[in-house]
Amino acid sequence: MQCPNCGTQINENNSAEYKPISMWGYFGYEILFSIPIIGFVLLIIFSFGGTPNKNLRNFARSYFCFVILLVAVGIIIAVLFGGSLAAMSASQGMY
């Protein structure tokens, strides 16, 4: 198959590799990745090459980075909040 614009040869095997994801596809994958254990496992699989579609792989990688960022922020908030609770309880004589 040739490109209608420039005439170069197009490999038809790459069409599935670069197939775009629809808006509902992104929405569905977000719901799938939000399932507690199964979603995280599928997120890891898709992030590290479990799909031939590069768009889905990149979306899974970006979602994985977002999850890591949320976990890091959650840990920081928990440490700060826990430390402030410990300081308040120690100052009031509670153990």
Backbone as CSV, one residue per row, in Angstrom:
resi,resn,N_x,N_y,N_z,CA_x,CA_y,CA_z,C_x,C_y,C_z
1,MET,0.844,-1.173,0.000,0.000,0.000,0.000,0.892,1.240,0.000
2,GLN,0.490,2.239,-0.758,1.276,3.465,-0.858,0.521,4.638,-0.240
3,CYS,1.290,5.565,0.281,0.718,6.779,0.849,0.124,7.622,-0.281
4,PRO,-1.124,8.088,-0.131,-1.725,8.883,-1.206,-1.083,10.260,-1.364
5,ASN,-0.410,10.759,-0.334,0.188,12.094,-0.408,1.591,12.086,-1.005
6,CYS,2.443,11.169,-0.521,3.838,11.211,-0.953,4.255,10.001,-1.780
7,GLY,3.481,8.942,-1.783,3.786,7.780,-2.597,4.737,6.781,-1.963
8,THR,5.127,6.981,-0.716,6.022,6.025,-0.067,5.255,4.775,0.338
9,GLN,5.997,3.696,0.465,5.395,2.417,0.817,5.007,2.425,2.298
10,ILE,3.781,2.001,2.594,3.285,1.930,3.965,3.188,0.469,4.362
11,ASN,3.768,0.151,5.495,3.688,-1.204,6.017,2.353,-1.362,6.729
12,GLU,1.528,-2.277,6.277,0.194,-2.441,6.853,0.237,-3.058,8.239
13,ASN,1.338,-3.682,8.623,1.446,-4.259,9.958,1.533,-3.181,11.027
14,ASN,1.999,-1.996,10.667,2.125,-0.910,11.632,0.796,-0.222,11.919
15,SER,-0.230,-0.518,11.142,-1.495,0.178,11.353,-2.094,-0.138,12.720
16,ALA,-1.966,-1.367,13.193,-2.473,-1.714,14.524,-1.578,-1.138,15.613
17,GLU,-0.305,-0.954,15.281,0.647,-0.447,16.264,0.377,1.017,16.608
18,TYR,-0.088,1.780,15.645,-0.325,3.213,15.849,-1.803,3.572,15.816
19,LYS,-2.669,2.600,16.008,-4.104,2.861,15.961,-4.490,3.798,17.107
20,PRO,-5.175,4.889,16.801,-5.548,5.823,17.870,-6.622,5.243,18.787
21,ILE,-6.618,5.732,20.008,-7.615,5.316,20.992,-8.701,6.386,21.018
22,SER,-9.943,5.957,21.016,-11.047,6.916,21.034,-11.199,7.516,22.427
23,MET,-12.030,8.534,22.522,-12.281,9.171,23.811,-12.906,8.176,24.783
24,TRP,-13.825,7.363,24.299,-14.447,6.357,25.157,-13.447,5.265,25.526
25,GLY,-12.483,5.034,24.647,-11.430,4.079,24.967,-10.588,4.556,26.136
26,TYR,-10.198,5.829,26.106,-9.448,6.393,27.231,-10.272,6.333,28.514
27,PHE,-11.544,6.659,28.401,-12.433,6.623,29.565,-12.530,5.200,30.124
28,GLY,-12.681,4.239,29.239,-12.770,2.844,29.666,-11.484,2.344,30.300
29,TYR,-10.350,2.727,29.722,-9.075,2.307,30.310,-8.848,2.968,31.665
30,GLU,-9.296,4.206,31.838,-9.176,4.841,33.154,-10.009,4.103,34.192
31,ILE,-11.206,3.701,33.815,-12.042,2.925,34.739,-11.383,1.582,35.028
32,LEU,-10.844,0.940,33.997,-10.177,-0.347,34.179,-8.974,-0.219,35.106
33,PHE,-8.169,0.812,34.916,-6.980,0.999,35.745,-7.335,1.418,37.168
34,SER,-8.556,1.889,37.392,-8.971,2.320,38.727,-9.432,1.167,39.608
35,ILE,-9.639,-0.006,39.037,-10.017,-1.174,39.834,-8.826,-1.526,40.722
36,PRO,-9.034,-1.698,42.035,-7.905,-1.763,42.967,-6.757,-2.705,42.614
37,ILE,-6.923,-3.979,42.545,-5.774,-4.867,42.337,-5.629,-5.241,40.869
38,ILE,-6.721,-5.624,40.256,-6.693,-6.045,38.856,-6.254,-4.895,37.955
39,GLY,-6.746,-3.709,38.234,-6.384,-2.550,37.433,-4.907,-2.221,37.527
40,PHE,-4.347,-2.356,38.731,-2.923,-2.067,38.893,-2.075,-3.101,38.160
41,VAL,-2.493,-4.357,38.210,-1.760,-5.405,37.489,-1.819,-5.143,35.986
42,LEU,-3.001,-4.820,35.474,-3.127,-4.525,34.044,-2.362,-3.260,33.665
43,LEU,-2.326,-2.298,34.562,-1.557,-1.079,34.320,-0.075,-1.399,34.164
44,ILE,0.439,-2.250,35.016,1.844,-2.659,34.920,2.089,-3.427,33.620
45,ILE,1.170,-4.326,33.277,1.333,-5.125,32.055,1.323,-4.226,30.822
46,PHE,0.348,-3.318,30.739,0.270,-2.431,29.579,1.442,-1.451,29.540
47,SER,1.932,-1.035,30.698,3.039,-0.078,30.735,4.337,-0.674,30.218
48,PHE,4.548,-1.946,30.492,5.810,-2.572,30.122,5.710,-3.435,28.877
49,GLY,4.776,-3.115,27.994,4.757,-3.751,26.684,3.781,-4.883,26.511
50,GLY,2.720,-4.937,27.266,1.739,-5.996,27.120,0.769,-5.768,25.981
51,THR,0.942,-4.692,25.256,0.071,-4.382,24.129,0.919,-3.892,22.961
52,PRO,0.545,-4.250,21.749,1.321,-3.748,20.605,1.003,-2.289,20.259
53,ASN,-0.091,-1.756,20.795,-0.503,-0.389,20.481,0.335,0.600,21.292
54,LYS,1.088,1.432,20.601,1.964,2.386,21.287,1.180,3.467,22.015
55,ASN,0.020,3.834,21.495,-0.789,4.851,22.164,-1.295,4.352,23.513
56,LEU,-1.747,3.114,23.555,-2.210,2.533,24.810,-1.051,2.358,25.785
57,ARG,0.092,1.950,25.282,1.268,1.782,26.138,1.689,3.118,26.749
58,ASN,1.696,4.173,25.954,2.070,5.487,26.480,1.031,6.016,27.463
59,PHE,-0.242,5.748,27.203,-1.280,6.162,28.150,-1.118,5.423,29.470
60,ALA,-0.836,4.127,29.402,-0.641,3.351,30.627,0.585,3.843,31.389
61,ARG,1.633,4.207,30.677,2.830,4.731,31.344,2.546,6.065,32.024
62,SER,1.791,6.922,31.371,1.470,8.211,31.986,0.559,8.026,33.196
63,TYR,-0.376,7.096,33.105,-1.262,6.816,34.242,-0.460,6.214,35.393
64,PHE,0.526,5.378,35.073,1.383,4.785,36.096,2.193,5.869,36.808
65,CYS,2.713,6.831,36.059,3.434,7.952,36.675,2.512,8.759,37.578
66,PHE,1.272,8.934,37.152,0.290,9.651,37.962,0.016,8.902,39.268
67,VAL,-0.095,7.584,39.202,-0.326,6.780,40.405,0.863,6.889,41.351
68,ILE,2.074,6.829,40.813,3.270,6.964,41.653,3.295,8.335,42.325
69,LEU,2.940,9.368,41.582,2.902,10.721,42.140,1.860,10.830,43.252
70,LEU,0.687,10.243,43.048,-0.348,10.268,44.087,0.094,9.533,45.345
71,VAL,0.743,8.403,45.173,1.223,7.643,46.333,2.276,8.445,47.091
72,ALA,3.186,9.088,46.374,4.227,9.886,47.027,3.624,11.057,47.796
73,VAL,2.674,11.748,47.194,2.018,12.868,47.880,1.232,12.362,49.088
74,GLY,0.582,11.225,48.952,-0.155,10.645,50.071,0.751,10.277,51.232
75,ILE,1.915,9.732,50.925,2.867,9.383,51.987,3.381,10.639,52.677
76,ILE,3.681,11.669,51.907,4.161,12.926,52.502,3.100,13.532,53.409
77,ILE,1.863,13.553,52.954,0.775,14.106,53.772,0.569,13.265,55.026
78,ALA,0.641,11.943,54.900,0.461,11.075,56.064,1.570,11.288,57.088
79,VAL,2.791,11.455,56.630,3.908,11.681,57.553,3.753,13.026,58.250
80,LEU,3.407,14.056,57.498,3.237,15.377,58.107,2.062,15.403,59.074
81,PHE,0.948,14.810,58.672,-0.233,14.794,59.529,0.005,13.930,60.764
82,GLY,0.662,12.800,60.578,0.972,11.930,61.713,1.930,12.588,62.684
83,GLY,2.904,13.306,62.150,3.845,14.011,63.015,3.182,15.127,63.794
84,SER,2.275,15.839,63.151,1.588,16.918,63.859,0.638,16.360,64.913
85,LEU,-0.002,15.236,64.639,-0.861,14.609,65.653,-0.041,14.123,66.838
86,ALA,1.119,13.559,66.567,1.978,13.089,67.657,2.463,14.259,68.500
87,ALA,2.793,15.365,67.860,3.256,16.541,68.602,2.127,17.134,69.440
88,MET,0.917,17.171,68.899,-0.209,17.718,69.662,-0.566,16.822,70.842
89,SER,-0.545,15.522,70.636,-0.901,14.630,71.739,0.177,14.626,72.814
90,ALA,1.434,14.795,72.433,2.514,14.841,73.419,2.445,16.126,74.234
91,SER,2.026,17.212,73.608,1.964,18.479,74.335,0.774,18.528,75.291
92,GLN,-0.240,17.720,75.047,-1.411,17.703,75.918,-1.326,16.607,76.970
93,GLY,-0.271,15.849,76.967,-0.087,14.813,77.964,-0.804,13.522,77.632
94,MET,-1.287,13.375,76.414,-1.951,12.134,76.018,-0.925,11.195,75.409
95,TYR,-1.116,9.917,75.628,-0.171,8.942,75.083,-0.839,8.070,74.093
